[in-house]
């Protein structure tokens, strides 16, 4: 077990069923996301579909980002109060909302999503990818983390103006780091 796993007393947290992973796996994913974020060093980050916020907690502890906003629609499975209790003492900003994203265009340097989009049908996913692209600054980044079996979903994000910078698989989950194409350059090409 990792030291972060020991230090946050995992038995105090409930898994979020939509994600379909264990608490330990969420923390591992959080560490892997953190390593990517540290290389990019963004100022303003959006986490889409944060679930029980254990990835949020891991990213916050590892990166100490200036601004991390996590969005989700909580329900009776896990409430926003429980999530806020998990994050007590951490610098977080939770927004109870998902799509359409409640942010201005080009608001974020980087966004990431862990095991959210594979639950969406293709047509809806395509629309959501465009929505994600809208809130990320030109030359900003998006990290898509999903089961490897659905890796072709990356095409929806490519069609929304992202190009893949890096791709790797860890324990059946893919991590795709994408960069948003500068819309000024894109307009001059077309």
N, C-alpha and C positions, 0 to 999 in steps of 0.2 A: 504494500500500500504506500501511496505517496504521502509526503509530510503534510501537504495541503489537505488531503483526504482525512488524515488523522486529526488535524488541527480544527476542522470545522464540525467534527462530531456528526458523521453522516447519518446516524440513526435519528437525528432531529429533523431530517428532510424527507419529503414524500416525492416519489417519482411522478412525473407528468406523463400520463399514458400516451398522449399524442406522439411523444418522442419515441416511445418504445425502447428506451435504453435504461440501464441501471444508473444509480447515483454516481457510482465510481466511473462509469463510461462518460457521463456528463462532465465530470471534473477533468477527465483526460482530454475530452474534446475542448474544454475551456483552456487548458494549457496549450494545446496545439494552435488554437485560434490566437491566443495571446502571443505565441512566438511569431506568427505572421504579422500581427498588429505592431509588435515592437519594431520589426524591420521597416515598416511603412511610416510609423510615427505620426499618425493622424491627430488632428486637434478635436474634431467632432465626429462621434461614431454613433451609429444607430444599430441596435440589435432588434431584428424582426422575429416575432414569435418566441419570446423568451421563456415561456412555460413557467417552471418553478424557480427560475432565475439562478440556478446553480452555475450555469455557464457564465452568466452575468457576474456572479460572485467571484468565480475563478479569474475572469478577465480583469475585473476591477482590482483584485489583489495582486495580479501579476504585472499589470501595465500602468496603473495609476493614471488613467487617461484624464485629460482636462474636462472632457464632456462625453459621457456615455448615457444614451437614452435607450431604454428597453421598452418595447411595446408588446402587448398581449391582451387578449380578452379572457379574463379569468372567469371561473364558474364555480359550481358547487364542488367539483373535484378538488380544486385548490383555489383558495380565495386570495384576493389581493392583500388582505390583512396578513395571511400566513406568509406570503412572499415578502412583504415589508418587514416582518419579524425576522426572516432569514437574513435580510440585508442590513439589519440594525448595525449602526456604526460605520457603514460603508457609504461612499459617495455615489449615490445612484439617483436616477431620475426615471420613474416608471410612468408610462402613459397607458391607460386602459383603452386601447383602440387598436385596430389593425388596418384593414384596407377599406376605403381609400386612405392612404397614409396622410396623417394630419399635419404635414409639414410643407413649407414653401419649396419651390423648385431650387435645386442645387444647394441644399442646406447642409449636406454631410460630406466629409472627406472620405468616409468609409462606412459601409454597412455590411452586416453579416447576418446569416440566418442558419440555424441549426435544426435540421430535420423538420422543416415546416412545409416546404413546397411539394414534397412527394405526396402529400395528402390532398393535393389539388388536382382537378381534372385539367387536361392540356389547355383547353380554351381559356379557362380561368387563369391558369399559370402564365400564359402568354400575356394577358392583360396585367397581371400582377408584376411581371418582369418589367413591363413598360413603366409601371408605377414606381418601382424601385429605381429604375434608371432616372426618372424625373427628379428624385430627391437627392441624387448624388451629383456632386460637382464634376465638371469636365475634368478628365484625367484622374478622377477619384476611383475608389476601389469597391468591389463587392466580393465577399467571401461566401460561397455557396457550399454548404456541408449537408450531404444527403447520402442515402444508401447507394453503394456502387451499382446496384442492379438498375437504378434509374438515371445513370450518368448521361443518357441522351437528352435529359431535360435541360442541359446546359445550352442547347440550341435556342431555347426560348429567350435566354439572356443574351446570347450572341445577336439574335434578331432585334433585341431591345437596345443595342448599341454598345455591348461589352465585347472585349476581346480577352481571350484567356492568356494569362501571364504564366500561370503555374498550375499544375494538376498533380495530385498524388492521392494514393489510397492508403488508409490505415485501418486495419481490422474491419474491412467491408464497408467503410464509410469513405466517400471521396471528399476531398477538399479542393475546390476550384477557386483560385484567386483570379479575379477578372478586373480589367481596367476599363473604365468608361471612355469611349472615344470622344475626343474634344468635338463638340457639336459645331464649332466654327470651321474646323477642318473638314468635318463630314459634309457640311453645306457647300463648301467650295469644291468638293469632289463631285457632287451631284448636279 
